Amino acid sequence: MSSNKPLRKKRKGGYFEVWAQWFDSPAYRDLSPPARCLLMEFQHIYRPGRNGRLSISVQRAMERLGCAKNTAQEAFRELTEHGFIKLNHGEMWQERMAREWILTFEPLNNKEPSDKWTEWEPGKPVFTLPRKQTQARRAA
């Protein structure tokens, strides 16, 4: 006698959800492939209760995405401007600590997700990253 249940292969490790609502959104569709890949890296390290303390350095992003430093930095900028991630704490390079990020489509501190990506419009960033002071000095 056969069962009508679909077979599910047991795999090691966890999984993460990709909601059709943000996957089909103009904000997500406007992201470059490296930014989309970086978003998946953030989902991979996300755990309930850790949102706001998610940390991927530019160096780590370069390694995981297989890209140059400028490409990795641009991916962080895109995800921020499109409202998928928000900077929680800036880097402390003296202590060798990378920035900490919030995924806006996941709960934070037992509150509903802010879903800031829904506010994105072309040419109107949701968030902006602060410029490093060394860049500001060069421009002056």
C-alpha positions as a printed Julia matrix, in Angstrom:
140×3 Matrix{Float64}:
  0.0    0.0    0.0
  1.52   3.31  -1.02
  1.29   6.55   0.88
  0.2    9.8   -0.76
  2.7   11.79   1.3
  5.43  13.47  -0.74
  8.89  12.19  -0.02
 11.15  14.61   1.76
 14.86  14.07   1.64
 16.54  14.63   4.96
 19.39  17.07   4.61
 22.0   18.16   7.08
 21.92  21.74   8.28
 19.08  24.2    8.24
 17.23  26.18   5.65
 15.93  29.7    5.27
 12.75  31.08   3.83
 12.5   33.4    0.88
  9.13  35.12   0.97
  7.56  35.7   -2.45
  6.42  39.15  -1.3
  9.94  40.56  -1.09
 11.4   38.23  -3.73
  8.98  39.61  -6.33
  9.27  43.22  -5.12
 10.74  46.03  -7.23
 13.34  46.58  -4.46
 14.66  43.01  -4.74
 14.44  42.91  -8.54
 16.58  46.06  -8.74
 19.44  44.49  -6.73
 22.6   43.39  -8.51
 23.53  39.68  -8.37
 26.28  40.28  -5.75
 23.78  42.12  -3.51
 21.29  39.25  -3.87
 24.02  36.77  -2.94
 25.05  38.86   0.08
 21.41  38.9    1.21
 21.46  35.1    1.13
 24.64  35.12   3.23
 22.83  37.26   5.8
 19.9   34.84   5.8
 22.34  31.98   6.32
 23.7   33.51   9.55
 20.32  34.79  10.8
 18.85  33.13  13.89
 15.84  34.31  15.89
 17.11  36.53  18.67
 20.29  37.46  16.76
 18.78  40.06  14.45
 20.64  43.32  14.97
 23.85  41.44  15.74
 24.42  39.92  12.3
 27.98  40.53  11.24
 29.65  39.96   7.89
 32.83  41.91   7.23
 33.72  43.22   3.8
 36.62  40.76   3.77
 34.27  37.86   4.56
 31.81  39.05   1.91
 34.64  39.14  -0.63
 35.54  35.53   0.21
 31.96  34.24   0.25
 30.89  36.05  -2.93
 34.18  35.59  -4.77
 34.38  39.26  -5.66
 36.56  42.36  -5.31
 36.42  44.72  -2.33
 34.56  47.44  -4.24
 31.92  44.93  -5.39
 31.38  43.71  -1.82
 31.14  47.27  -0.49
 28.65  48.12  -3.24
 26.53  45.07  -2.29
 26.29  46.32   1.32
 25.37  49.79   0.03
 22.67  48.4   -2.28
 21.07  46.24   0.42
 21.04  49.24   2.76
 19.62  51.68   0.22
 16.96  49.18  -0.85
 15.91  48.7    2.8
 16.75  45.0    3.23
 19.42  45.6    5.86
 19.98  48.43   8.32
 23.23  49.28  10.07
 22.89  48.68  13.81
 26.49  49.26  14.97
 29.39  50.66  12.99
 32.71  48.88  12.74
 35.32  49.11  15.44
 38.47  48.33  13.49
 40.65  48.84  16.57
 38.9   45.85  18.15
 38.7   43.97  14.81
 34.91  43.96  14.94
 32.8   44.25  11.8
 29.56  46.18  11.5
 26.4   44.63  12.91
 23.26  44.59  10.79
 19.49  44.2   11.08
 17.46  42.26   8.51
 14.36  44.42   8.11
 12.2   41.51   6.93
 12.81  39.52  10.14
 11.51  40.24  13.67
 13.7   42.38  15.94
 13.42  42.32  19.75
 10.09  40.45  19.63
  8.59  43.12  17.34
  7.2   42.66  13.87
  9.62  43.19  10.98
  9.8   46.79   9.78
  9.79  45.65   6.11
 11.55  48.85   5.08
 12.18  47.36   1.62
  8.53  48.14   0.81
  9.37  51.87   1.0
 12.08  51.71  -1.67
 11.62  53.66  -4.88
 14.18  54.19  -7.66
 16.45  57.1   -6.78
 15.13  57.29  -3.19
 17.27  55.23  -0.8
 15.56  53.92   2.32
 18.77  54.12   4.39
 22.22  55.46   3.61
 25.54  54.28   4.94
 27.74  56.83   6.69
 30.83  57.81   4.71
 34.18  57.07   6.31
 35.99  60.2    7.43
 39.0   59.35   5.26
 36.75  59.64   2.2
 35.42  62.99   3.38
 38.97  64.31   3.88
 39.98  63.31   0.37
 37.01  65.16  -1.13
 37.8   68.34   0.79
